[in-house]
């Protein structure tokens, strides 16, 4: 299997790179390419391993997203996020389950509810990527991102209960609620505790490389430990990531830089692989489906509509029928266009397929699991259908409604004000550190120049180009300094190639030059 796996990873990366170069959504292109390749003779059978996806792929994706999320923004939007992640998933599970039970002859209600649970949670990876590119308001992207962090926990818990019912485990309503409560409370407690413990260990280590290495273990440890005690591994990973992300300013700066680079790269490769796998599942999900595949496909497309209508039916009432007692001072109704975008961002992802593939083959009595093949195929149709329908049309919906954020100017002003305050604090600290050494005055002059340059650059971002050929003073400084760095780098490369300096010396100097250039690029 080594060659097919390498081919999958390399091919997914190549398609992602091409899609980014062309300015189109990589997830959608990957799904289409996977669908096209699935019927090509000689392409290996990439049957989805649910344990692999849920243990080795889902945790790092969730953890990375949690690290990059804003704990404060999520807390400020906790109500809409919680309503979508729990309420919308429950409603979609029931609506899709009842519709499938009615539309598919012979499908038991418990199996239909399994289908409802696995297709209930939207995957907001594609939606938030499109939203950021088109400038969606920050509140909308926060809600969509926060929902995607938590809704898998709700759906997988419902899935666990529904599978137990269909397999004859004898769950009742009370037992089901107990499983749900244990998963939620236990997962949150484990995640928060793990985040607290890892943060304390990282502070004690004081080594950026070791801190980053420890961070790589967190999502897997949190997920496995929580699942072992029948709690929610998803919630454990998300809470640990949120805690460590919020506390990251206390970590080693080397660890912060490394973490961001490592997790961004891992995200790109993992997301590319899982979206390609979605399209490549077609031969697998067709197994066990008889001549009625056309009818079942029509049912799946109908369920796409049911899932969308269930989301609309939940989003609008919860956004506009808010109890008067819960209105905070100054609270206003969100624009209806925002509710439309949130309703439309209902793409499903690989978690749905992984959960469906993990349905047991037999019941507790040894009988074949009723409707397993139909549930797996319908999950595939709903997943691909929502990805293509919503994914292809979401940019047009956003543009047509004119839903755009207005945070850029406010962010620039807030950053400039904060930078000014930070500059004053830095200057005051310089005065405190004056030890009377004659070299102190020279160092202070250089450091004050750097403080002034950084502050000026922040204020310049508020306005447009000025004189001097359309360059601000800070922009000209960055351009000239980057040219100087390039000249320095060429000399060091030449010295290394002529063996005048060792490779170890070269790498150390190159690292220093790279850090300064990255700083200039950021500014």
MIKOLZA-419258 format. One record per residue (C-alpha): residue in three letters; x, y, z; residue number from 1. Coordinates in steps of 0.5 Angstrom, whole numbers, plus 500, padded with zeros to 3 digits. Example, Ala and Ser with C-alpha at 12.3 -4.5 7.8 and 13.67 -1.06 7.14 Angstrom:
% residues 2
+-----+-----+-----+-----+-----+
|   r |  c1 |  c2 |  c3 |   k |
+-----+-----+-----+-----+-----+
| ala | 525 | 491 | 516 |   1 |
| ser | 527 | 498 | 514 |   2 |
+-----+-----+-----+-----+-----+
***
This chain:
% residues 523
+-----+-----+-----+-----+-----+
|   r |  c1 |  c2 |  c3 |   k |
+-----+-----+-----+-----+-----+
| unk | 500 | 500 | 500 |   1 |
| unk | 506 | 505 | 500 |   2 |
| unk | 506 | 507 | 493 |   3 |
| unk | 498 | 508 | 493 |   4 |
| unk | 499 | 512 | 499 |   5 |
| unk | 505 | 516 | 497 |   6 |
| unk | 501 | 517 | 490 |   7 |
| unk | 495 | 520 | 494 |   8 |
| unk | 499 | 525 | 498 |   9 |
| unk | 503 | 527 | 492 |  10 |
| unk | 497 | 528 | 488 |  11 |
| unk | 493 | 532 | 493 |  12 |
| unk | 498 | 536 | 494 |  13 |
| unk | 499 | 538 | 487 |  14 |
| unk | 492 | 539 | 486 |  15 |
| unk | 491 | 544 | 492 |  16 |
| unk | 497 | 548 | 489 |  17 |
| unk | 494 | 548 | 482 |  18 |
| unk | 487 | 550 | 485 |  19 |
| unk | 491 | 556 | 489 |  20 |
| unk | 495 | 558 | 483 |  21 |
| unk | 488 | 559 | 479 |  22 |
| unk | 484 | 562 | 485 |  23 |
| unk | 479 | 557 | 486 |  24 |
| unk | 477 | 553 | 492 |  25 |
| unk | 482 | 547 | 493 |  26 |
| unk | 477 | 542 | 497 |  27 |
| unk | 472 | 543 | 491 |  28 |
| unk | 477 | 541 | 486 |  29 |
| unk | 480 | 535 | 490 |  30 |
| unk | 473 | 532 | 491 |  31 |
| unk | 471 | 533 | 483 |  32 |
| unk | 478 | 530 | 481 |  33 |
| unk | 477 | 524 | 486 |  34 |
| unk | 470 | 523 | 483 |  35 |
| unk | 474 | 523 | 476 |  36 |
| unk | 479 | 518 | 478 |  37 |
| unk | 475 | 513 | 482 |  38 |
| unk | 472 | 510 | 475 |  39 |
| unk | 479 | 510 | 472 |  40 |
| unk | 482 | 503 | 471 |  41 |
| unk | 488 | 502 | 475 |  42 |
| unk | 487 | 507 | 481 |  43 |
| unk | 487 | 503 | 487 |  44 |
| unk | 481 | 502 | 492 |  45 |
| unk | 482 | 508 | 497 |  46 |
| unk | 477 | 505 | 502 |  47 |
| unk | 476 | 509 | 508 |  48 |
| unk | 479 | 507 | 514 |  49 |
| unk | 474 | 510 | 520 |  50 |
| unk | 479 | 509 | 525 |  51 |
| unk | 485 | 512 | 522 |  52 |
| unk | 480 | 518 | 520 |  53 |
| unk | 477 | 519 | 527 |  54 |
| unk | 484 | 518 | 531 |  55 |
| unk | 490 | 520 | 526 |  56 |
| unk | 487 | 526 | 522 |  57 |
| unk | 481 | 529 | 525 |  58 |
| unk | 484 | 531 | 532 |  59 |
| unk | 490 | 535 | 529 |  60 |
| unk | 485 | 538 | 524 |  61 |
| unk | 481 | 540 | 530 |  62 |
| unk | 487 | 542 | 535 |  63 |
| unk | 490 | 547 | 529 |  64 |
| unk | 483 | 550 | 528 |  65 |
| unk | 482 | 551 | 536 |  66 |
| unk | 489 | 554 | 537 |  67 |
| unk | 488 | 559 | 531 |  68 |
| unk | 481 | 561 | 534 |  69 |
| unk | 480 | 567 | 539 |  70 |
| unk | 477 | 564 | 545 |  71 |
| unk | 475 | 571 | 547 |  72 |
| unk | 471 | 572 | 540 |  73 |
| unk | 468 | 564 | 541 |  74 |
| unk | 466 | 566 | 548 |  75 |
| unk | 463 | 573 | 546 |  76 |
| unk | 459 | 568 | 541 |  77 |
| unk | 458 | 562 | 545 |  78 |
| unk | 450 | 562 | 544 |  79 |
| unk | 449 | 562 | 537 |  80 |
| unk | 455 | 557 | 536 |  81 |
| unk | 452 | 553 | 541 |  82 |
| unk | 445 | 553 | 538 |  83 |
| unk | 448 | 551 | 532 |  84 |
| unk | 453 | 546 | 534 |  85 |
| unk | 448 | 542 | 538 |  86 |
| unk | 441 | 545 | 536 |  87 |
| unk | 442 | 545 | 529 |  88 |
| unk | 445 | 538 | 529 |  89 |
| unk | 439 | 535 | 533 |  90 |
| unk | 434 | 538 | 528 |  91 |
| unk | 438 | 536 | 522 |  92 |
| unk | 439 | 529 | 525 |  93 |
| unk | 431 | 528 | 526 |  94 |
| unk | 429 | 531 | 520 |  95 |
| unk | 434 | 527 | 515 |  96 |
| unk | 433 | 521 | 519 |  97 |
| unk | 425 | 521 | 518 |  98 |
| unk | 426 | 523 | 511 |  99 |
| unk | 430 | 517 | 510 | 100 |
| unk | 426 | 513 | 513 | 101 |
| unk | 420 | 515 | 509 | 102 |
| unk | 423 | 515 | 502 | 103 |
| unk | 427 | 509 | 503 | 104 |
| unk | 423 | 502 | 503 | 105 |
| unk | 425 | 497 | 509 | 106 |
| unk | 430 | 502 | 512 | 107 |
| unk | 429 | 502 | 520 | 108 |
| unk | 428 | 508 | 523 | 109 |
| unk | 434 | 507 | 528 | 110 |
| unk | 438 | 506 | 522 | 111 |
| unk | 435 | 512 | 518 | 112 |
| unk | 437 | 516 | 525 | 113 |
| unk | 444 | 513 | 524 | 114 |
| unk | 444 | 517 | 517 | 115 |
| unk | 441 | 523 | 520 | 116 |
| unk | 447 | 523 | 525 | 117 |
| unk | 453 | 522 | 520 | 118 |
| unk | 450 | 528 | 515 | 119 |
| unk | 448 | 533 | 521 | 120 |
| unk | 455 | 536 | 522 | 121 |
| unk | 457 | 541 | 517 | 122 |
| unk | 464 | 542 | 516 | 123 |
| unk | 466 | 549 | 515 | 124 |
| unk | 473 | 548 | 512 | 125 |
| unk | 471 | 550 | 505 | 126 |
| unk | 466 | 555 | 508 | 127 |
| unk | 471 | 559 | 512 | 128 |
| unk | 476 | 559 | 507 | 129 |
| unk | 471 | 562 | 502 | 130 |
| unk | 469 | 567 | 507 | 131 |
| unk | 476 | 569 | 509 | 132 |
| unk | 478 | 570 | 501 | 133 |
| unk | 471 | 574 | 500 | 134 |
| unk | 472 | 578 | 506 | 135 |
| unk | 466 | 576 | 510 | 136 |
| unk | 465 | 579 | 517 | 137 |
| unk | 469 | 577 | 523 | 138 |
| unk | 463 | 575 | 527 | 139 |
| unk | 460 | 570 | 521 | 140 |
| unk | 467 | 567 | 520 | 141 |
| unk | 467 | 566 | 528 | 142 |
| unk | 460 | 563 | 528 | 143 |
| unk | 462 | 558 | 523 | 144 |
| unk | 469 | 556 | 525 | 145 |
| unk | 466 | 555 | 532 | 146 |
| unk | 460 | 551 | 530 | 147 |
| unk | 465 | 546 | 526 | 148 |
| unk | 469 | 546 | 532 | 149 |
| unk | 464 | 543 | 536 | 150 |
| unk | 458 | 540 | 532 | 151 |
| unk | 462 | 534 | 531 | 152 |
| unk | 462 | 532 | 538 | 153 |
| unk | 454 | 533 | 538 | 154 |
| unk | 454 | 529 | 532 | 155 |
| unk | 458 | 523 | 534 | 156 |
| unk | 455 | 522 | 540 | 157 |
| unk | 448 | 522 | 537 | 158 |
| unk | 451 | 517 | 532 | 159 |
| unk | 454 | 513 | 538 | 160 |
| unk | 447 | 512 | 541 | 161 |
| unk | 443 | 511 | 534 | 162 |
| unk | 448 | 505 | 532 | 163 |
| unk | 447 | 502 | 539 | 164 |
| unk | 439 | 503 | 538 | 165 |
| unk | 440 | 500 | 531 | 166 |
| unk | 444 | 494 | 533 | 167 |
| unk | 440 | 492 | 539 | 168 |
| unk | 443 | 495 | 545 | 169 |
| unk | 437 | 497 | 548 | 170 |
| unk | 438 | 504 | 550 | 171 |
| unk | 433 | 508 | 552 | 172 |
| unk | 432 | 516 | 552 | 173 |
| unk | 435 | 516 | 559 | 174 |
| unk | 441 | 512 | 557 | 175 |
| unk | 442 | 516 | 551 | 176 |
| unk | 441 | 523 | 555 | 177 |
| unk | 446 | 520 | 560 | 178 |
| unk | 451 | 518 | 554 | 179 |
| unk | 450 | 525 | 551 | 180 |
| unk | 452 | 528 | 558 | 181 |
| unk | 458 | 524 | 560 | 182 |
| unk | 461 | 525 | 553 | 183 |
| unk | 460 | 533 | 553 | 184 |
| unk | 462 | 534 | 561 | 185 |
| unk | 467 | 529 | 560 | 186 |
| unk | 470 | 531 | 554 | 187 |
| unk | 470 | 538 | 556 | 188 |
| unk | 474 | 537 | 563 | 189 |
| unk | 479 | 532 | 560 | 190 |
| unk | 481 | 538 | 555 | 191 |
| unk | 481 | 543 | 559 | 192 |
| unk | 485 | 539 | 564 | 193 |
| unk | 490 | 537 | 559 | 194 |
| unk | 491 | 544 | 556 | 195 |
| unk | 492 | 546 | 564 | 196 |
| unk | 497 | 541 | 565 | 197 |
| unk | 501 | 542 | 558 | 198 |
| unk | 501 | 549 | 559 | 199 |
| unk | 505 | 548 | 566 | 200 |
| unk | 510 | 543 | 563 | 201 |
| unk | 511 | 548 | 557 | 202 |
| unk | 513 | 553 | 562 | 203 |
| unk | 518 | 549 | 566 | 204 |
| unk | 521 | 546 | 560 | 205 |
| unk | 523 | 553 | 557 | 206 |
| unk | 526 | 550 | 551 | 207 |
| unk | 522 | 552 | 544 | 208 |
| unk | 524 | 545 | 540 | 209 |
| unk | 521 | 541 | 546 | 210 |
| unk | 515 | 545 | 547 | 211 |
| unk | 513 | 544 | 540 | 212 |
| unk | 514 | 537 | 540 | 213 |
| unk | 510 | 536 | 546 | 214 |
| unk | 504 | 540 | 542 | 215 |
| unk | 505 | 535 | 537 | 216 |
| unk | 502 | 530 | 542 | 217 |
| unk | 497 | 534 | 545 | 218 |
| unk | 491 | 532 | 540 | 219 |
| unk | 492 | 525 | 540 | 220 |
| unk | 493 | 524 | 547 | 221 |
| unk | 487 | 528 | 548 | 222 |
| unk | 482 | 525 | 543 | 223 |
| unk | 485 | 517 | 545 | 224 |
| unk | 484 | 519 | 553 | 225 |
| unk | 477 | 522 | 552 | 226 |
| unk | 475 | 516 | 548 | 227 |
| unk | 477 | 511 | 552 | 228 |
| unk | 473 | 513 | 558 | 229 |
| unk | 467 | 514 | 553 | 230 |
| unk | 467 | 522 | 553 | 231 |
| unk | 468 | 526 | 547 | 232 |
| unk | 475 | 526 | 544 | 233 |
| unk | 473 | 532 | 539 | 234 |
| unk | 471 | 536 | 545 | 235 |
| unk | 477 | 534 | 549 | 236 |
| unk | 482 | 536 | 543 | 237 |
| unk | 478 | 543 | 542 | 238 |
| unk | 478 | 545 | 549 | 239 |
| unk | 486 | 543 | 550 | 240 |
| unk | 487 | 547 | 543 | 241 |
| unk | 483 | 553 | 546 | 242 |
| unk | 486 | 553 | 552 | 243 |
| unk | 493 | 553 | 550 | 244 |
| unk | 492 | 558 | 544 | 245 |
| unk | 490 | 563 | 549 | 246 |
| unk | 496 | 562 | 553 | 247 |
| unk | 501 | 562 | 548 | 248 |
| unk | 503 | 569 | 549 | 249 |
| unk | 507 | 566 | 555 | 250 |
| unk | 510 | 560 | 551 | 251 |
| unk | 517 | 561 | 548 | 252 |
| unk | 517 | 565 | 542 | 253 |
| unk | 521 | 560 | 538 | 254 |
| unk | 515 | 555 | 540 | 255 |
| unk | 510 | 560 | 537 | 256 |
| unk | 513 | 561 | 531 | 257 |
| unk | 515 | 553 | 530 | 258 |
| unk | 508 | 551 | 532 | 259 |
| unk | 504 | 556 | 527 | 260 |
| unk | 509 | 554 | 521 | 261 |
| unk | 508 | 546 | 523 | 262 |
| unk | 500 | 546 | 524 | 263 |
| unk | 499 | 550 | 517 | 264 |
| unk | 503 | 546 | 513 | 265 |
| unk | 500 | 540 | 516 | 266 |
| unk | 493 | 543 | 515 | 267 |
| unk | 494 | 544 | 508 | 268 |
| unk | 496 | 536 | 507 | 269 |
| unk | 491 | 533 | 511 | 270 |
| unk | 485 | 537 | 508 | 271 |
| unk | 488 | 536 | 501 | 272 |
| unk | 488 | 528 | 503 | 273 |
| unk | 481 | 528 | 506 | 274 |
| unk | 477 | 532 | 501 | 275 |
| unk | 481 | 527 | 495 | 276 |
| unk | 479 | 521 | 499 | 277 |
| unk | 471 | 524 | 499 | 278 |
| unk | 471 | 523 | 491 | 279 |
| unk | 475 | 517 | 491 | 280 |
| unk | 470 | 513 | 496 | 281 |
| unk | 465 | 512 | 490 | 282 |
| unk | 467 | 505 | 488 | 283 |
| unk | 467 | 503 | 496 | 284 |
| unk | 460 | 506 | 497 | 285 |
| unk | 457 | 503 | 491 | 286 |
| unk | 459 | 496 | 494 | 287 |
| unk | 452 | 492 | 496 | 288 |
| unk | 448 | 497 | 492 | 289 |
| unk | 443 | 493 | 487 | 290 |
| unk | 440 | 496 | 481 | 291 |
| unk | 436 | 501 | 485 | 292 |
| unk | 442 | 506 | 485 | 293 |
| unk | 439 | 511 | 481 | 294 |
| unk | 433 | 511 | 486 | 295 |
| unk | 437 | 512 | 492 | 296 |
| unk | 441 | 517 | 488 | 297 |
| unk | 435 | 521 | 488 | 298 |
| unk | 433 | 520 | 495 | 299 |
| unk | 440 | 522 | 497 | 300 |
| unk | 439 | 529 | 493 | 301 |
| unk | 433 | 530 | 496 | 302 |
| unk | 436 | 529 | 503 | 303 |
| unk | 441 | 534 | 501 | 304 |
| unk | 435 | 539 | 500 | 305 |
| unk | 432 | 536 | 507 | 306 |
| unk | 439 | 538 | 511 | 307 |
| unk | 439 | 545 | 508 | 308 |
| unk | 431 | 546 | 509 | 309 |
| unk | 433 | 544 | 516 | 310 |
| unk | 439 | 549 | 517 | 311 |
| unk | 434 | 554 | 515 | 312 |
| unk | 429 | 553 | 519 | 313 |
| unk | 433 | 553 | 525 | 314 |
| unk | 438 | 559 | 523 | 315 |
| unk | 433 | 564 | 522 | 316 |
| unk | 428 | 563 | 528 | 317 |
| unk | 434 | 562 | 533 | 318 |
| unk | 437 | 569 | 530 | 319 |
| unk | 431 | 573 | 530 | 320 |
| unk | 426 | 570 | 535 | 321 |
| unk | 431 | 571 | 541 | 322 |
| unk | 427 | 572 | 548 | 323 |
| unk | 427 | 579 | 551 | 324 |
| unk | 430 | 577 | 557 | 325 |
| unk | 436 | 575 | 554 | 326 |
| unk | 437 | 581 | 550 | 327 |
| unk | 443 | 585 | 552 | 328 |
| unk | 444 | 593 | 552 | 329 |
| unk | 445 | 595 | 545 | 330 |
| unk | 444 | 588 | 542 | 331 |
| unk | 441 | 589 | 535 | 332 |
| unk | 438 | 584 | 530 | 333 |
| unk | 443 | 581 | 525 | 334 |
| unk | 442 | 583 | 518 | 335 |
| unk | 438 | 578 | 514 | 336 |
| unk | 444 | 577 | 509 | 337 |
| unk | 448 | 574 | 515 | 338 |
| unk | 443 | 569 | 517 | 339 |
| unk | 443 | 567 | 509 | 340 |
| unk | 450 | 566 | 509 | 341 |
| unk | 450 | 562 | 515 | 342 |
| unk | 444 | 557 | 513 | 343 |
| unk | 448 | 556 | 506 | 344 |
| unk | 455 | 554 | 509 | 345 |
| unk | 452 | 547 | 510 | 346 |
| unk | 458 | 543 | 506 | 347 |
| unk | 459 | 536 | 509 | 348 |
| unk | 466 | 533 | 510 | 349 |
| unk | 470 | 527 | 511 | 350 |
| unk | 467 | 526 | 518 | 351 |
| unk | 461 | 524 | 516 | 352 |
| unk | 464 | 519 | 511 | 353 |
| unk | 468 | 516 | 516 | 354 |
| unk | 463 | 515 | 521 | 355 |
| unk | 458 | 512 | 516 | 356 |
| unk | 464 | 507 | 514 | 357 |
| unk | 465 | 505 | 522 | 358 |
| unk | 458 | 503 | 522 | 359 |
| unk | 458 | 495 | 525 | 360 |
| unk | 457 | 490 | 520 | 361 |
| unk | 453 | 486 | 524 | 362 |
| unk | 448 | 487 | 530 | 363 |
| unk | 448 | 485 | 537 | 364 |
| unk | 445 | 478 | 535 | 365 |
| unk | 449 | 477 | 529 | 366 |
| unk | 445 | 479 | 524 | 367 |
| unk | 447 | 484 | 518 | 368 |
| unk | 446 | 491 | 520 | 369 |
| unk | 440 | 493 | 517 | 370 |
| unk | 441 | 498 | 511 | 371 |
| unk | 448 | 499 | 512 | 372 |
| unk | 450 | 499 | 505 | 373 |
| unk | 444 | 504 | 504 | 374 |
| unk | 446 | 509 | 509 | 375 |
| unk | 453 | 509 | 507 | 376 |
| unk | 451 | 511 | 500 | 377 |
| unk | 446 | 516 | 502 | 378 |
| unk | 452 | 519 | 506 | 379 |
| unk | 456 | 519 | 500 | 380 |
| unk | 451 | 523 | 496 | 381 |
| unk | 449 | 528 | 501 | 382 |
| unk | 457 | 529 | 503 | 383 |
| unk | 459 | 530 | 495 | 384 |
| unk | 452 | 534 | 494 | 385 |
| unk | 453 | 539 | 499 | 386 |
| unk | 460 | 540 | 498 | 387 |
| unk | 458 | 542 | 490 | 388 |
| unk | 452 | 545 | 491 | 389 |
| unk | 454 | 550 | 497 | 390 |
| unk | 461 | 550 | 495 | 391 |
| unk | 460 | 552 | 488 | 392 |
| unk | 455 | 557 | 490 | 393 |
| unk | 457 | 560 | 496 | 394 |
| unk | 462 | 565 | 493 | 395 |
| unk | 456 | 568 | 489 | 396 |
| unk | 451 | 568 | 494 | 397 |
| unk | 456 | 572 | 499 | 398 |
| unk | 458 | 577 | 493 | 399 |
| unk | 450 | 578 | 491 | 400 |
| unk | 448 | 579 | 498 | 401 |
| unk | 454 | 584 | 499 | 402 |
| unk | 456 | 581 | 505 | 403 |
| unk | 463 | 584 | 507 | 404 |
| unk | 466 | 585 | 513 | 405 |
| unk | 468 | 592 | 515 | 406 |
| unk | 474 | 591 | 520 | 407 |
| unk | 480 | 592 | 516 | 408 |
| unk | 480 | 600 | 518 | 409 |
| unk | 478 | 599 | 525 | 410 |
| unk | 483 | 593 | 526 | 411 |
| unk | 489 | 598 | 523 | 412 |
| unk | 487 | 604 | 528 | 413 |
| unk | 486 | 599 | 534 | 414 |
| unk | 493 | 596 | 532 | 415 |
| unk | 496 | 603 | 531 | 416 |
| unk | 494 | 605 | 538 | 417 |
| unk | 496 | 599 | 541 | 418 |
| unk | 503 | 600 | 538 | 419 |
| unk | 503 | 607 | 540 | 420 |
| unk | 502 | 605 | 547 | 421 |
| unk | 507 | 599 | 547 | 422 |
| unk | 512 | 604 | 544 | 423 |
| unk | 511 | 608 | 550 | 424 |
| unk | 512 | 603 | 555 | 425 |
| unk | 518 | 600 | 551 | 426 |
| unk | 521 | 607 | 552 | 427 |
| unk | 520 | 608 | 559 | 428 |
| unk | 523 | 601 | 560 | 429 |
| unk | 529 | 603 | 557 | 430 |
| unk | 530 | 609 | 561 | 431 |
| unk | 529 | 604 | 567 | 432 |
| unk | 535 | 600 | 565 | 433 |
| unk | 539 | 606 | 564 | 434 |
| unk | 546 | 604 | 568 | 435 |
| unk | 550 | 610 | 566 | 436 |
| unk | 554 | 606 | 562 | 437 |
| unk | 557 | 610 | 556 | 438 |
| unk | 555 | 605 | 551 | 439 |
| unk | 548 | 606 | 553 | 440 |
| unk | 546 | 612 | 550 | 441 |
| unk | 548 | 609 | 543 | 442 |
| unk | 544 | 603 | 544 | 443 |
| unk | 538 | 607 | 546 | 444 |
| unk | 538 | 611 | 540 | 445 |
| unk | 538 | 605 | 536 | 446 |
| unk | 533 | 602 | 540 | 447 |
| unk | 528 | 608 | 540 | 448 |
| unk | 529 | 609 | 532 | 449 |
| unk | 526 | 602 | 532 | 450 |
| unk | 521 | 603 | 536 | 451 |
| unk | 519 | 610 | 532 | 452 |
| unk | 519 | 606 | 525 | 453 |
| unk | 515 | 600 | 528 | 454 |
| unk | 510 | 605 | 531 | 455 |
| unk | 510 | 609 | 524 | 456 |
| unk | 509 | 603 | 520 | 457 |
| unk | 502 | 602 | 524 | 458 |
| unk | 500 | 609 | 523 | 459 |
| unk | 502 | 609 | 515 | 460 |
| unk | 497 | 603 | 514 | 461 |
| unk | 491 | 607 | 516 | 462 |
| unk | 492 | 611 | 510 | 463 |
| unk | 494 | 610 | 502 | 464 |
| unk | 500 | 611 | 499 | 465 |
| unk | 504 | 618 | 500 | 466 |
| unk | 509 | 622 | 496 | 467 |
| unk | 516 | 619 | 494 | 468 |
| unk | 513 | 615 | 488 | 469 |
| unk | 507 | 612 | 492 | 470 |
| unk | 512 | 609 | 498 | 471 |
| unk | 511 | 611 | 505 | 472 |
| unk | 518 | 612 | 509 | 473 |
| unk | 517 | 605 | 512 | 474 |
| unk | 515 | 602 | 506 | 475 |
| unk | 522 | 605 | 503 | 476 |
| unk | 526 | 602 | 509 | 477 |
| unk | 523 | 595 | 508 | 478 |
| unk | 525 | 595 | 501 | 479 |
| unk | 532 | 597 | 502 | 480 |
| unk | 533 | 593 | 508 | 481 |
| unk | 531 | 587 | 504 | 482 |
| unk | 535 | 589 | 498 | 483 |
| unk | 541 | 589 | 503 | 484 |
| unk | 539 | 582 | 506 | 485 |
| unk | 539 | 579 | 499 | 486 |
| unk | 546 | 582 | 498 | 487 |
| unk | 548 | 579 | 505 | 488 |
| unk | 545 | 572 | 504 | 489 |
| unk | 549 | 572 | 497 | 490 |
| unk | 556 | 573 | 500 | 491 |
| unk | 554 | 568 | 506 | 492 |
| unk | 552 | 563 | 500 | 493 |
| unk | 559 | 564 | 497 | 494 |
| unk | 563 | 564 | 503 | 495 |
| unk | 560 | 557 | 504 | 496 |
| unk | 561 | 554 | 497 | 497 |
| unk | 568 | 556 | 498 | 498 |
| unk | 568 | 553 | 504 | 499 |
| unk | 571 | 559 | 508 | 500 |
| unk | 565 | 558 | 513 | 501 |
| unk | 562 | 551 | 515 | 502 |
| unk | 555 | 549 | 514 | 503 |
| unk | 553 | 550 | 521 | 504 |
| unk | 555 | 557 | 521 | 505 |
| unk | 552 | 559 | 515 | 506 |
| unk | 545 | 556 | 517 | 507 |
| unk | 546 | 560 | 524 | 508 |
| unk | 547 | 566 | 520 | 509 |
| unk | 541 | 564 | 515 | 510 |
| unk | 536 | 563 | 520 | 511 |
| unk | 538 | 570 | 523 | 512 |
| unk | 537 | 573 | 516 | 513 |
| unk | 530 | 570 | 515 | 514 |
| unk | 527 | 572 | 522 | 515 |
| unk | 529 | 579 | 520 | 516 |
| unk | 526 | 578 | 513 | 517 |
| unk | 520 | 575 | 515 | 518 |
| unk | 519 | 581 | 520 | 519 |
| unk | 520 | 586 | 514 | 520 |
| unk | 515 | 582 | 510 | 521 |
| unk | 510 | 582 | 516 | 522 |
| unk | 510 | 589 | 517 | 523 |
+-----+-----+-----+-----+-----+
***
